[in-house]
Amino acid sequence: MAAAAAITGRAASDDPPEVRAATEKALRDFDERKFGMFIHWGLYAIPAGEWKGKYVRGIGEWIMFREKIPVKEYEQLAKQFNPVKFNADEWAGLAQEAGMRYLVITSKHHDGFAMFKSNVSKFNIADATPYKKDPMVPLSAACARRGIQFGFYYSQDQDWHEPNARGNNWDFPEERNAQIYLEGKALPQVKEILSGYGKLSLIWFDTPGLLSEQQVTDLRRMVKTLQPSCLINSRIGHGRGDYAQTGDNAIPIQVYTKDGKWEVPATLNDTWGYKKNDNNWKDPRDLIGKLADIVSKGGNYLLNVGPTAEGIIPKPSQDILRVMGKWLKVNGESIYGTSPSPFYIQDITWRATAKPGKLYLHILNWPGTSLKIEGLQNKVLKAQFLATKAAVPFNQKGAVLQFTLPAKPVDPYNTVIALDLEGSDVRVADGFRAGQLPNRLDLYAWVARLRGEEIRYDFETQSASHFKVFQQENNVLLWYPYGSLDGSFEVEMTYSCPDAAAGSKFLLSSERRGAGTEERLAGVIQGTGGKFVTRKLGRLTVRPQTSAIQFRLVEDDKSESMKLRKITLIR
Ligand code: FHN
């Protein structure tokens, strides 16, 4: 797997050959699985987003940090944690029904509480709760029985329960010694999770923070010594992972294959850990589209559920996942084991995935009775809808392929057309190939990360709205170029705004991780009489190092109801 070299490169070069071989094999398998279940489960499911009667904004598992809850007080939650409704087989069964082929669960999140029986710290589910059992034993076994690969999340640097770990400066204001924490808790606990639950497909470290390169190298070595085939994600830090994560809910704007395998960790609502008031569930159409979008760009999708303190995966999550599973049952051939799109991503109408001699067109937004695909050089031998096996009439002249479609989608979520091609390799003409961008590039709101509790996407108008302004955590749209853009672009914005709501200042900026805003384009939202219009904004520079392009209202949210459909970058 040549593409993985950039990510495995440094770590792998230190690995013994047998570890390298086991890692490469595991990576190939991981690449084929495409879709996994993430589970954030811990004590934070008890307060569930509310502390002392007050609603706490933000992600649920951060409640201890946000409210600066003292360790002694937070520890008391363990006495109430009794997930009697937890049923390992039901959870694994749900993952299987959803078409998820691997599962990653929090063994210890930043709050420091071990969700497994640990001999290293008494602050664990078997010793500190009335439940008294280790749920990870039956869960790992249930996954193994169902052919779902099992992996653990472990927060290796942040641990708000420990004076020498990172994060808790309300109980522990004095300087920490990370090595004491590592040797006393993180390393021995990682050893425990690698030893007691059979074969782990991966360890998912998080928020690497300030650990030194040597500390990270030691951690990697320990994992690979105990289980050579256990994959390590990039959030171990210092480039020592086997595969990469994008940011949370962050999908690259284009096909992205140059740095090896990657995965998008994503939420079903706005939290990872259970929050009783978070009902901002994503639409299955959005999620099924995102699965195709991510896979067509080269990634895996790790989609989260946050079970309750009783051990129940919230019903809306279950319902959504079952809808996804139903779609995958029919269309799985176009997802599992595929390679990324050979075309660059043009708009939000369709995506492509491929297999030798096969091309799958995922139609996400129905174009009406005709669909034109340009650039395919292979002769098309056959075209059929995966859902019905019905033939799709088409006409191919040179590199222009035209389909005649029914007026309405065959599948309301994503209609897949499977093409049989002449020749095994898919060939795409110059100017249409992945990696070759056009002079006008549309960044649609649908492709952006919608960050914030209020912001919403509307399928009807293909636009995002509710740009509420807060002192912290404004509602924003973020696009992630991942190195695909380099230059100064003229920028246009396609949006609508009722005249009465016009007037707020907006900011479109390119951001660089660690350095903040690099370049900004400011303006005032003009009224459009509620109609969608395209307006020129000025110029913006985007560099390969740009981590995100961001749109937000800055000072007031009078224009929060404006609808933003897309930003266009013109070279
Ligand atoms: O801080 C965590 C957060 O709670 C959650 O676990 C996510 C999942 O990717 N990771 C961190 C933030 O990126």
Residues whose N, C-alpha, C, O or C-beta is under 5 A from the ligand:
A	BS01	FHN	E61 D206 D248 P265 W272
